[in-house]
Amino acid sequence: MLDTKIFTFLKVAQHKNYTKAAAELNLTQPAVTQHIKKLEEYYGCNLIDINGKSVKLTEQGEVFYNYANFQIANEKQLINQIKKVETPIKIGATLSIADYYLPPYLSSYLGNNDELISVTVKNTQSIIEMLLNNELYCAFIEGIFDKSLFHFYEFHNTKFLPVARKGHPLEGSETTISEIHKYPLILREEGSGTREIYKNYLYQNNDSILSVSKVYEISSFGIIKKMLSSSDAISFMYEEVAKQEVEKGELCYLTIQNYSIQRPLYFVYPSNSLMKEKNELFYQKLMRMDSD
């Protein structure tokens, strides 16, 4: 960081006037005079010659002026170099959010900000562990988590729906969970937010996954949707995840009696995080981009 007295000198040299330099720097004129005096004392020479109202650089002042401008150029180059190797904002995201909800936010953010970011995509349980181990600064997660451990914001709210192929035997009718259980169920792996949401729903209705005829465990939504489109299996996912295939007529949303799950998607970071200020600023900018 360059000495502020150097900037004062440059402004005096630029304006050839102490009063104008002081006004631009938001300093008093005595403070500007003091800065110049300190520089002259340090370098042991007169840098500025004042003759009446005339202010001009001495020969030594000309040399120092060139040096000061060179140092400012070096400072800017240093800052640019530091930015190129600075630690990125380490963000976590669950699969549903990373693939179907986060991209528009991040695209807008990256188009208007210079900060580097690094995004890790894992299931909710893994993301939470990484946050608590300081491997991530913040994250976008779904599902169930201990809210006492985190600062959190609800950045989106979405429906959690049963999905099947277009033309499925249960399409178009109001079915029951018992009927759903007769068909193969495709869920993501243990620790995923969507799996926990469905398990919790069954638990609240005195039921469990053990009632299902057959369970397939698939980590990829892309594979899950392809399997749904070519079988009578059923899966549960956020509305946006299947939206494109539903609009194309490949998949459909099923209707279950007394079933309604609306789930928030969260931006979170540990309550004791040393990166609180950076996380908050990142989230504010991200949401501002979306509202614009």
Buried (B, 14 or more C-beta within 10 A) or exposed (E): EEBEBBBBBBBBBEBBBBEBBBBEBEBEBEEBBBBBEEBBEEBEBBBBEEEEEEBEBBEBBEBBBEEBEEBBEEEEEEEEEEEEEEEEBBBBBBBBBBBBBBEEBBEBBEEEBEBBBEBBBBBBBBBBBBBBEEEBBBBBBBBEBEEEBBBBBEBBEBEBBBBBBBEBEBBEEEBEBEBBBBBBBBBBEEBBBBBBBBBEBBEEEEBEBEEBEEEBEBEEBEEBBBBBBEBBBBBBBBBBBBBEBBEEEBBBBBBBEEBEBEBEBBBBBBEEBEBBEBBBEBBEBBBEBEEE
